[in-house]
Amino acid sequence: MKQQKMILHPEEKKILDAGFAAAFGGAPERYFSAPGRTEIGGNHTDHQRGRVLAGAVDLDTRAAVRCNGTGEIRILSQGYPLCVVDLATLTPVAEEVNSTPALIRGVAARFSQLGCKVQGFDAYVQSTVLPGSGLSSSAAFEVLVGTIINHLFFDGKATQPEIAMIGQYAENVFFGKPCGLMDQMASAVGGMITIDFGKKDAPEIRSVEFDFASCGHALCIIDSGADHADLTDEYAAVTRDFGALCAHFGKEVLTQVPEEDFYAAIPALRASCGDRAVMRGIHEYEENKRVTQQVAALAAGDFDRFLELIKESGYSSYMYLQNVIPAGYVQHQDMAVALGLCQHYLQGRGAYRVHGGGFAGTVQAFVPLDMLEDFRAGIDGALGEGACHVLTIRPQGGVEMEIL
């Protein structure tokens, strides 16, 4: 897909230049950006090679960059310590699991495997995609690093989908998180897209042209205030449950198992995999169908039907996928509270659902514009100032910015 241009305005450039100079001395040579993403449909379907509907958003991670002539990548993200990655080692480092250097090393390693001669560079990074915001700051960072390496050392030969897959490789193999590909793909490609991951190495990507504001609704992301840093096992358990179901049929992912075979095997699956795994399987089949229906509804201009499907997705995630309340949590049920607040302030209008990985993080809501001010005030009053973010879809994915 052709990338649209993105302009770096003088005031934005001045801020990045000052940060780079303070970190590394001198001036940067080039500038890059990668957006956060919002998942609109397809909750936890990507790692089963299902379908998703997602969009890049107008919050991004951007970098001022200069080649440094060494064998080290040095990245300073505003508010964090300097990350230094020695390119002499391009294999996973046990001590780096769940760390930013692991992501950098993983992206560099995969480019090297593809024949790219990765060299050292310095980068000063600023981000409006806050960690834990549910807009996938890690994917934006991976896509940013991949876009930098692709342009500096690979003549831009990697496509946007390939950059996404490189980011997923870094997160799976080096960072240690068994994520799917949706986050990276939405960030890398840009715009609103639907993806069918049925073909493992060649996902089918289609643009979806639709303006939510034209239907009188704002796209909102509500930060529940929960911390998902200690919930890696909860996310991994979703994958394990799907894996147990697949093992029963001798398949790699659930989309390879016909739906009628799954339902016919439920008595045996309950005995061997447990009821939670079975319910997660039910969610997977229904959610995949919902994505196709959502895309069709938008194409037909049937926004009311689209909102119904958003609500159905939220109910399915809560009841069957069970990624709202972490196992055993009683005192802290942040996501459930945020969902309850959305129901209260929307008063039966619009739609809302758990967003992204779930368990902690954010809720997505489509809010009628005439309710937006009161909705945001109510959410912020309960969860803290700035908890409700109003977003728009960004047309650009990972991109080198042009100077105005």
C-alpha positions as CSV (number, residue, x, y, z in Angstrom):
1,M,0.0,0.0,0.0
2,K,1.3,3.4,-0.9
3,Q,2.4,5.5,2.0
4,Q,1.1,9.1,2.3
5,K,3.6,11.9,3.0
6,M,3.9,13.3,6.5
7,I,5.3,16.7,7.2
8,L,7.4,17.7,10.2
9,H,6.6,21.2,11.1
10,P,9.3,23.7,12.2
11,E,8.2,23.9,15.8
12,E,8.0,20.0,16.1
13,K,11.5,19.8,14.4
14,K,12.9,22.3,16.9
15,I,11.8,20.2,19.9
16,L,13.2,17.0,18.4
17,D,16.5,18.8,17.5
18,A,16.9,20.1,21.0
19,G,16.3,16.7,22.5
20,F,18.8,15.1,20.1
21,A,21.5,17.7,20.7
22,A,21.2,17.3,24.5
23,A,21.4,13.5,24.2
24,F,24.1,13.1,21.5
25,G,25.4,16.5,20.6
26,G,25.1,18.1,17.1
27,A,22.1,17.8,14.8
28,P,20.1,14.9,13.6
29,E,20.0,14.1,9.9
30,R,16.5,12.5,9.4
31,Y,13.2,12.1,11.1
32,F,10.7,9.2,11.4
33,S,7.3,8.5,12.8
34,A,5.1,5.5,13.6
35,P,1.5,5.7,14.9
36,G,-0.3,4.0,17.7
37,R,-3.2,1.8,16.7
38,T,-6.8,1.1,17.7
39,E,-8.4,-2.3,17.3
40,I,-11.9,-1.8,16.0
41,G,-12.9,-5.4,15.5
42,G,-11.3,-8.8,16.0
43,N,-10.4,-9.1,19.7
44,H,-7.6,-11.7,20.1
45,T,-8.2,-13.1,16.6
46,D,-4.9,-12.3,15.0
47,H,-2.8,-14.9,16.7
48,Q,-5.3,-17.5,15.5
49,R,-4.8,-16.2,11.9
50,G,-8.3,-14.7,11.9
51,R,-9.7,-11.4,10.8
52,V,-9.3,-7.9,12.3
53,L,-10.4,-4.4,11.6
54,A,-7.9,-1.8,12.9
55,G,-6.7,1.7,12.4
56,A,-3.7,3.9,12.9
57,V,-4.4,6.9,15.2
58,D,-3.2,10.4,15.4
59,L,-0.9,9.7,18.4
60,D,2.6,8.7,17.4
61,T,6.2,7.8,18.3
62,R,8.7,9.8,16.4
63,A,12.5,10.1,16.3
64,A,15.3,12.4,15.2
65,V,18.1,10.2,13.8
66,R,21.7,10.3,12.8
67,C,24.1,7.5,11.7
68,N,26.9,7.3,14.2
69,G,29.5,5.2,12.3
70,T,29.7,2.6,15.0
71,G,28.4,-0.9,15.7
72,E,25.9,0.4,18.3
73,I,22.3,1.5,18.1
74,R,21.8,4.2,20.8
75,I,18.2,5.3,21.5
76,L,17.2,7.8,24.1
77,S,13.4,7.9,24.6
78,Q,12.2,11.0,26.5
79,G,11.8,10.2,30.2
80,Y,13.7,6.9,30.0
81,P,17.4,5.7,30.3
82,L,19.6,5.5,27.2
83,C,19.4,2.1,25.4
84,V,22.6,0.9,23.9
85,V,22.5,-2.3,21.7
86,D,25.8,-3.8,20.4
87,L,25.1,-5.1,16.9
88,A,27.9,-7.7,17.4
89,T,25.3,-9.8,19.2
90,L,22.1,-10.4,17.2
91,T,20.7,-13.3,19.1
92,P,18.3,-13.2,22.1
93,V,19.8,-12.0,25.4
94,A,18.2,-13.6,28.4
95,E,18.7,-10.6,30.6
96,E,16.9,-8.4,28.1
97,V,13.6,-10.2,28.1
98,N,10.7,-7.8,28.5
99,S,12.9,-4.8,27.9
100,T,13.3,-2.1,25.2
101,P,16.8,-3.3,24.2
102,A,15.3,-6.7,23.3
103,L,12.9,-5.0,20.8
104,I,15.7,-3.0,19.2
105,R,18.0,-6.1,19.0
106,G,15.2,-8.2,17.6
107,V,14.3,-5.8,14.9
108,A,18.0,-5.4,13.9
109,A,18.5,-9.2,14.0
110,R,15.6,-9.8,11.6
111,F,16.8,-7.2,9.2
112,S,20.2,-8.8,9.3
113,Q,18.7,-12.2,8.5
114,L,17.0,-10.6,5.4
115,G,20.4,-9.4,4.1
116,C,20.5,-5.9,5.5
117,K,23.8,-4.6,6.7
118,V,22.6,-2.9,9.9
119,Q,24.9,-0.2,11.2
120,G,24.9,2.0,14.2
121,F,22.7,5.1,14.7
122,D,21.6,7.6,17.4
123,A,18.0,8.4,17.9
124,Y,16.1,10.7,20.2
125,V,12.5,9.5,20.6
126,Q,9.4,11.3,21.8
127,S,6.0,9.6,22.0
128,T,2.4,10.6,22.6
129,V,1.5,6.9,22.6
130,L,1.8,6.4,26.3
131,P,2.8,3.0,27.7
132,G,-0.3,1.1,28.9
133,S,-2.6,3.3,26.9
134,G,-4.0,0.4,24.9
135,L,-2.8,2.0,21.7
136,S,0.2,-0.3,21.5
137,S,3.2,1.8,22.3
138,S,5.4,-1.3,21.9
139,A,4.2,-1.9,18.3
140,A,4.7,1.8,17.4
141,F,8.3,1.6,18.8
142,E,9.0,-1.6,16.9
143,V,7.6,-0.1,13.6
144,L,9.6,3.1,14.2
145,V,12.9,1.2,14.7
146,G,12.1,-1.0,11.6
147,T,11.3,2.1,9.5
148,I,14.5,3.7,10.5
149,I,16.7,0.7,9.6
150,N,14.7,0.1,6.4
151,H,15.4,3.7,5.2
152,L,18.9,4.1,6.5
153,F,20.4,0.7,5.6
154,F,18.1,-1.3,3.3
155,D,17.1,1.3,0.6
156,G,13.4,1.0,1.7
157,K,13.2,-2.5,0.3
158,A,11.0,-3.9,3.2
159,T,7.3,-3.3,2.6
160,Q,5.1,-2.0,5.3
161,P,3.6,-5.4,6.0
162,E,7.1,-6.8,6.2
163,I,8.2,-4.2,8.7
164,A,5.1,-5.2,10.8
165,M,6.2,-8.9,10.7
166,I,9.8,-7.9,11.7
167,G,8.3,-6.1,14.7
168,Q,6.3,-9.1,15.7
169,Y,9.4,-11.3,15.4
170,A,11.3,-9.0,17.7
171,E,8.4,-9.1,20.3
172,N,7.9,-12.9,20.1
173,V,11.5,-14.1,19.9
174,F,13.6,-11.4,21.7
175,F,11.1,-9.7,24.0
176,G,9.3,-12.9,25.0
177,K,5.7,-11.9,24.4
178,P,3.6,-14.3,22.2
179,C,1.7,-11.4,20.5
180,G,-0.2,-11.6,17.3
181,L,0.4,-9.3,14.3
182,M,-2.5,-6.9,14.3
183,D,-0.8,-4.1,16.4
184,Q,2.3,-4.0,14.2
185,M,0.4,-4.2,11.0
186,A,-2.0,-1.4,11.8
187,S,0.9,0.8,12.9
188,A,3.1,0.0,9.9
189,V,0.4,0.3,7.2
190,G,-1.7,3.2,8.4
191,G,-5.3,4.3,7.8
192,M,-8.1,2.0,8.6
193,I,-7.6,-1.5,7.4
194,T,-9.1,-5.0,7.6
195,I,-6.7,-7.9,7.6
196,D,-7.2,-11.6,7.0
197,F,-4.3,-13.5,8.6
198,G,-5.3,-16.8,7.0
199,K,-2.1,-17.1,5.0
200,K,0.7,-17.0,7.6
201,D,3.3,-15.2,5.5
202,A,1.0,-13.3,3.2
203,P,-1.8,-11.6,5.2
204,E,-4.5,-10.1,3.0
205,I,-4.8,-6.3,3.7
206,R,-7.6,-4.1,2.5
207,S,-8.2,-0.4,3.1
208,V,-11.5,0.6,4.7
209,E,-12.6,4.1,3.8
210,F,-15.0,5.5,6.4
211,D,-15.3,8.8,8.4
212,F,-16.7,8.2,11.9
213,A,-17.3,11.9,12.4
214,S,-19.6,11.9,9.3
215,C,-22.0,9.6,11.3
216,G,-22.1,12.0,14.2
217,H,-19.8,9.9,16.5
218,A,-16.4,10.4,18.0
219,L,-13.9,7.6,18.5
220,C,-12.8,7.6,22.2
221,I,-10.3,5.5,24.1
222,I,-10.8,5.4,27.9
223,D,-7.8,4.6,30.0
224,S,-8.9,2.4,32.9
225,G,-5.9,3.3,35.0
226,A,-4.8,-0.3,35.4
227,D,-1.2,-1.5,35.0
228,H,-0.8,-4.5,32.7
229,A,3.0,-4.9,33.4
230,D,2.5,-8.0,35.6
231,L,-0.2,-9.6,33.4
232,T,2.0,-11.3,30.8
233,D,0.8,-14.7,32.1
234,E,-2.9,-13.7,31.6
235,Y,-2.2,-12.8,27.9
236,A,-0.2,-16.0,27.4
237,A,-3.0,-18.1,28.9
238,V,-5.3,-17.0,26.1
239,T,-2.8,-18.4,23.6
240,R,-2.3,-21.5,25.7
241,D,-6.1,-22.2,25.8
242,F,-6.3,-21.8,22.0
243,G,-3.3,-24.0,21.7
244,A,-5.0,-26.7,23.8
245,L,-8.0,-26.6,21.5
246,C,-5.9,-26.8,18.4
247,A,-3.9,-29.7,19.8
248,H,-7.0,-31.8,20.1
249,F,-7.5,-31.5,16.3
250,G,-3.8,-31.6,15.4
251,K,-3.9,-28.1,14.0
252,E,-1.7,-25.1,14.5
253,V,-4.4,-22.4,14.8
254,L,-8.2,-22.5,15.4
255,T,-9.0,-21.0,12.0
256,Q,-7.8,-24.3,10.5
257,V,-10.5,-26.2,12.4
258,P,-14.0,-26.1,10.8
259,E,-16.6,-24.5,13.1
260,E,-18.9,-27.6,12.9
261,D,-16.0,-29.8,14.0
262,F,-15.3,-27.6,17.0
263,Y,-18.9,-27.7,18.2
264,A,-19.2,-31.4,17.6
265,A,-16.1,-32.0,19.8
266,I,-17.2,-29.8,22.7
267,P,-17.9,-32.7,25.1
268,A,-14.3,-34.0,24.6
269,L,-12.8,-30.5,24.6
270,R,-14.5,-29.7,27.9
271,A,-12.9,-32.8,29.4
272,S,-9.4,-32.3,28.0
273,C,-9.1,-28.5,27.7
274,G,-11.5,-27.1,30.3
275,D,-14.5,-24.9,29.9
276,R,-12.6,-21.6,29.7
277,A,-10.8,-22.8,26.6
278,V,-14.1,-23.9,25.1
279,M,-15.7,-20.5,25.7
280,R,-12.6,-18.8,24.2
281,G,-13.0,-20.9,21.2
282,I,-16.7,-19.8,20.8
283,H,-15.5,-16.2,21.0
284,E,-12.9,-16.9,18.2
285,Y,-15.5,-18.2,15.7
286,E,-18.1,-15.5,16.4
287,E,-15.6,-12.7,16.4
288,N,-14.1,-13.7,13.1
289,K,-17.6,-13.5,11.5
290,R,-18.2,-10.2,13.2
291,V,-15.2,-8.5,11.5
292,T,-16.6,-9.4,8.1
293,Q,-20.0,-8.1,9.1
294,Q,-18.5,-4.9,10.4
295,V,-16.6,-4.2,7.2
296,A,-19.8,-4.9,5.2
297,A,-21.8,-2.6,7.4
298,L,-19.3,0.3,7.0
299,A,-19.2,-0.3,3.2
300,A,-23.0,-0.2,3.1
301,G,-23.1,3.0,5.2
302,D,-25.1,1.1,7.9
303,F,-23.6,2.7,11.0
304,D,-26.3,1.5,13.3
305,R,-25.6,-2.1,12.4
306,F,-21.9,-1.4,12.9
307,L,-22.5,-0.2,16.4
308,E,-24.6,-3.3,17.2
309,L,-21.6,-5.4,16.1
310,I,-19.3,-3.4,18.3
311,K,-21.5,-4.1,21.3
312,E,-21.7,-7.8,20.5
313,S,-17.9,-7.9,20.3
314,G,-17.7,-6.3,23.7
315,Y,-20.1,-8.8,25.3
316,S,-18.3,-11.7,23.7
317,S,-14.9,-10.6,25.0
318,Y,-16.3,-10.1,28.5
319,M,-18.3,-13.3,28.7
320,Y,-16.5,-15.8,26.5
321,L,-12.9,-14.6,25.9
322,Q,-12.9,-13.4,29.5
323,N,-10.2,-10.8,29.1
324,V,-11.7,-8.1,31.3
325,I,-11.0,-9.2,34.9
326,P,-7.7,-11.0,35.6
327,A,-8.1,-14.4,37.3
328,G,-8.6,-14.0,41.0
329,Y,-8.8,-10.2,41.0
330,V,-11.4,-8.8,43.4
331,Q,-10.2,-5.5,44.8
332,H,-9.0,-4.2,41.4
333,Q,-11.3,-4.7,38.5
334,D,-10.4,-1.5,36.6
335,M,-11.5,-2.6,33.1
336,A,-14.9,-3.7,34.4
337,V,-15.4,-0.3,36.1
338,A,-14.5,1.5,33.0
339,L,-17.0,-0.5,31.0
340,G,-19.7,0.1,33.6
341,L,-19.1,3.9,33.3
342,C,-19.4,3.8,29.5
343,Q,-22.7,2.0,29.8
344,H,-23.9,4.6,32.3
345,Y,-22.9,7.7,30.4
346,L,-23.9,6.5,26.9
347,Q,-27.4,5.8,28.1
348,G,-28.1,3.1,25.5
349,R,-26.6,5.1,22.6
350,G,-23.3,4.6,20.7
351,A,-21.3,1.6,21.6
352,Y,-18.4,0.4,23.8
353,R,-16.1,-2.6,24.2
354,V,-12.9,-3.9,25.8
355,H,-10.0,-2.7,23.6
356,G,-7.0,-4.6,22.6
357,G,-5.4,-7.2,24.8
358,G,-7.7,-6.5,27.7
359,F,-7.2,-7.4,31.4
360,A,-5.8,-3.9,31.9
361,G,-5.5,-0.9,29.7
362,T,-8.4,0.7,27.8
363,V,-12.0,0.7,26.6
364,Q,-13.1,1.8,23.2
365,A,-16.3,3.9,22.8
366,F,-18.1,5.4,19.9
367,V,-19.8,8.4,21.4
368,P,-22.5,10.6,19.8
369,L,-21.1,14.0,19.2
370,D,-24.0,15.7,21.1
371,M,-23.0,13.6,24.2
372,L,-19.2,13.9,23.9
373,E,-18.7,16.8,26.3
374,D,-20.8,15.2,29.1
375,F,-19.4,11.7,28.4
376,R,-15.8,12.9,28.7
377,A,-16.5,14.9,31.8
378,G,-18.1,11.9,33.5
379,I,-15.3,9.5,32.6
380,D,-12.6,12.0,33.6
381,G,-14.4,12.7,36.9
382,A,-14.4,9.0,37.8
383,L,-11.1,7.8,36.4
384,G,-8.9,10.9,36.4
385,E,-8.4,14.0,34.2
386,G,-7.4,13.0,30.7
387,A,-8.7,9.4,31.0
388,C,-10.9,9.9,27.9
389,H,-8.9,10.4,24.7
390,V,-10.7,11.6,21.5
391,L,-8.9,10.2,18.5
392,T,-8.9,10.3,14.7
393,I,-7.6,7.8,12.2
394,R,-4.2,8.7,10.8
395,P,-3.6,7.9,7.1
396,Q,0.1,7.3,7.4
397,G,1.8,4.3,8.9
398,G,5.5,4.1,9.7
399,V,7.1,6.8,7.6
400,E,10.1,9.1,7.2
401,M,8.9,12.6,7.8
402,E,9.5,15.5,5.3
403,I,10.7,18.8,6.6
404,L,8.3,21.7,5.8
